[in-house]
Amino acid sequence: MIKIDVINFQQALYNAQIYNQKHLLLGNGFSIACVPSIFTYQSLFNEADFKDSPQIRKAFEILNTTDFEVVIHALEQSGRLLEGYDNNQSVLANQMLADAERIKDILIQTIANNHPASPADIPDRKLNACSNFLSNFLLSGKVYTLNYDLLLYWTLMFNMDNPQNKIIPCDGFGRDTFINSGEVEVSDYVTWQGTSKAKEQNVHYLHGALHLFDAGKDLQKYTWIDTGVPLVEQTRLALQADKFPIFVSEGNSDNKMDRITHSAYLYHNFKSFSGICSGTYFKKPASSCLFTYGVSFSENDSHIFDCIAYGTLQHLFVGIYGNPENQNNQEIIKKAIDLGKNRTDNFKLKITFYDAESANVWGKNI
């Protein structure tokens, strides 16, 4: 049993004042805290449609899990091993690999089909509370998310028309301008602007999102203002047309990293995260700190956590939800502590655990 001290969120913010920037990494617990009936793996599994692939449901049962990425990884590994052991089993091996890809499609379709239909489905008090929470980081730092859903995007849009709003979110997307018959015109869709907005971008979807689509020559962001159609409905219609959003759901970290490096947008976001963890070319400790909220430190996201482990980030604030002595939290605590084990004396990583519930990210329960 690892014993730790846990402080509240306000104390953590106070302790972080000594750093030039406070950054935030969001995990699935961020979405679960808002709508637990939808975003847990158990909830997604219960709603997933396996009727055309009963063998996939059986795979979940055999592995005794509802974690989609665990099953994806198992099928990918088994398919490769089977073909390596017996060339006569190539049909079965290919079926396993195809099923791994099919699970990715089922996952994204399940999220889209069960996602809250619009921001109106989230109470204003929740969006306002979350906006206040994010402002602690966006005023000077950056927000990174491992999630695919629209909750972060909706929250950022919630107070955009409020003159007292101090948050200026930038996800790197904007409208292209072009000359038509001598007149400057603006595109009627939003695309990723690449390096031209790199410095001001402060919101990064590390693994893609439901509203981001690869249109070939462009990476487009679906918006409500251009169509009047809710984003979730646009995503559902796109899926029906066999168009899939940018979505990293590979079964292990190496495969996720391979997916990331083949997308300019995803790789840009990854390099940004790596950058805030590394300071000035590793010559001195990074003058910033990182908070995590809802992050489980899963092995299949080690490409993210390696940035912390092998970087120069000085201080990591880890959100712990509930009793620190329960099994899930003990695993998180151990993994977080292990991130600092290979640091030299010049680049030691300080780790502070805070009570995630005290952050009231979506407001207090009423």
Long-range contacts (C-beta under 8 A, 24 or more apart in sequence): 1-325, 1-330, 2-330, 2-333, 2-334, 2-337, 4-320, 4-324, 4-333, 4-353, 5-353, 6-320, 6-324, 6-353, 6-354, 6-355, 7-352, 7-353, 7-354, 7-355, 8-354, 8-355, 8-358, 9-354, 9-355, 9-356, 9-358, 9-359, 9-360, 10-358, 11-354, 12-291, 12-317, 12-352, 12-354, 13-136, 15-317, 15-352, 16-289, 16-291, 16-315, 16-317, 19-287, 19-288, 19-289, 19-314, 19-315, 20-140, 20-287, 20-288, 21-140, 21-141, 21-142, 21-276, 21-287, 21-288, 21-289, 22-136, 22-137, 22-140, 22-141, 22-288, 22-289, 22-290, 22-291, 23-137, 23-141, 23-142, 23-143, 23-144, 23-276, 23-288, 23-289, 23-290, 23-291, 24-134, 24-136, 24-137, 24-141, 24-142, 24-143, 24-144, 24-290, 24-291, 24-292, 24-293, 25-144, 25-145, 25-146, 25-273, 25-290, 25-291, 25-292, 25-293, 25-295, 25-304, 26-143, 26-144, 26-145, 26-146, 26-147, 26-152, 26-292, 26-293, 26-294, 26-295, 27-145, 27-146, 27-147, 27-292, 27-293, 27-294, 27-295, 27-296, 28-146, 28-147, 28-294, 28-296, 29-293, 29-294, 29-295, 29-296, 29-319, 29-321, 29-356, 30-145, 30-147, 30-151, 30-152, 30-293, 30-294, 30-361, 31-147, 31-149, 31-151, 31-294, 32-294, 33-294, 33-321, 33-361, 33-362, 34-122, 34-126, 34-130, 34-151, 34-361, 34-362, 35-116, 35-122, 35-151, 38-114, 38-115, 38-116, 39-149, 41-66, 41-67, 41-68, 42-66, 43-114, 44-68, 44-107, 44-110, 44-111, 44-114, 47-110, 47-113, 47-114, 48-106, 48-107, 48-110, 49-106, 49-109, 49-110, 50-106, 53-99, 53-102, 53-106, 55-99, 56-99, 56-102, 56-103, 56-106, 59-99, 68-103, 68-104, 68-106, 68-107, 68-249, 69-249, 69-250, 69-251, 69-252, 69-298, 69-300, 70-251, 71-100, 71-103, 71-251, 72-100, 72-103, 72-104, 72-249, 72-250, 72-251, 73-251, 73-252, 73-300, 74-251, 75-99, 75-100, 75-103, 75-251, 76-100, 76-250, 76-251, 76-252, 76-255, 77-251, 100-251, 104-247, 104-249, 104-250, 105-244, 107-249, 108-148, 108-210, 108-239, 108-244, 108-245, 108-247, 108-249, 109-239, 111-148, 111-149, 111-210, 112-210, 112-232, 112-235, 112-236, 112-239, 113-236, 115-149, 115-150, 115-210, 115-232, 115-235, 116-150, 116-232, 117-230, 117-232, 117-233, 118-230, 118-231, 118-232, 119-154, 119-157, 119-158, 122-151, 122-154, 124-158, 125-363, 126-362, 126-363, 127-154, 127-155, 127-158, 127-159, 128-158, 128-159, 128-363, 129-360, 129-361, 129-362, 129-363, 129-364, 130-155, 130-361, 130-362, 130-363, 131-155, 131-156, 131-158, 131-159, 131-165, 131-167, 133-359, 133-360, 133-361, 134-167, 135-166, 135-167, 137-291, 138-167, 138-168, 138-169, 138-202, 138-203, 139-166, 139-167, 141-202, 141-276, 141-288, 142-201, 142-202, 142-203, 142-204, 142-272, 142-276, 143-202, 143-203, 143-204, 144-204, 144-206, 144-269, 144-272, 144-273, 145-203, 145-204, 145-205, 145-206, 145-209, 146-206, 146-207, 146-295, 146-301, 146-304, 147-207, 147-209, 148-205, 148-207, 148-208, 148-209, 148-210, 148-245, 148-247, 148-249, 149-209, 149-210, 150-209, 150-210, 150-211, 150-231, 150-232, 152-203, 153-209, 153-211, 153-231, 156-203, 168-202, 169-202, 169-203, 170-197, 170-200, 170-201, 170-202, 170-203, 171-201, 171-203, 171-204, 171-205, 171-221, 172-197, 172-198, 172-201, 172-203, 172-204, 172-265, 172-268, 173-197, 173-221, 188-226, 189-220, 189-223, 189-226, 190-220, 190-221, 190-223, 190-226, 191-215, 191-218, 191-219, 191-220, 191-221, 192-218, 192-219, 192-220, 192-221, 192-265, 194-264, 194-268, 195-268, 198-268, 198-272, 201-272, 204-269, 204-272, 204-273, 205-246, 205-269, 206-248, 206-260, 206-266, 206-269, 206-270, 206-273, 206-304, 207-247, 207-248, 207-249, 207-256, 207-266, 208-245, 208-246, 208-247, 208-248, 208-266, 209-245, 209-246, 209-247, 210-235, 210-245, 210-247, 211-235, 211-245, 212-245, 212-246, 212-265, 213-238, 213-243, 213-244, 213-245, 213-246, 214-246, 214-263, 219-246, 219-264, 219-265, 250-300, 251-300, 252-299, 252-300, 253-299, 253-300, 253-301, 253-302, 253-303, 254-303, 256-300, 256-301, 256-303, 257-303, 260-303, 270-303, 273-304, 273-307, 274-307, 274-311, 276-313, 277-307, 277-308, 277-311, 277-312, 277-313, 278-307, 278-311, 278-312, 278-313, 279-311, 279-312, 279-313, 282-311, 282-312, 284-312, 285-312, 285-313, 285-314, 285-346, 285-347, 286-311, 286-312, 286-313, 286-314, 287-314, 288-313, 288-314, 289-313, 289-314, 289-315, 289-316, 289-317, 290-315, 290-316, 290-317, 291-317, 291-319, 291-354, 292-316, 292-317, 292-318, 292-319, 293-319, 293-356, 293-359, 293-361, 294-319, 294-321, 294-356, 295-319, 295-332, 296-328, 296-331, 296-332, 297-331, 297-332, 297-335, 297-336, 305-335, 305-339, 308-339, 308-349, 309-338, 309-339, 309-340, 309-342, 309-343, 309-349, 310-342, 312-347, 313-349, 314-348, 314-349, 314-350, 315-349, 315-350, 315-351, 315-352, 316-340, 316-349, 316-350, 316-351, 316-352, 317-352, 317-353, 317-354, 318-351, 318-352, 318-353, 318-354, 319-353, 319-354, 319-355, 319-356, 319-359, 320-353, 320-354, 320-355, 320-356, 321-355, 321-356, 321-357, 322-357, 324-353
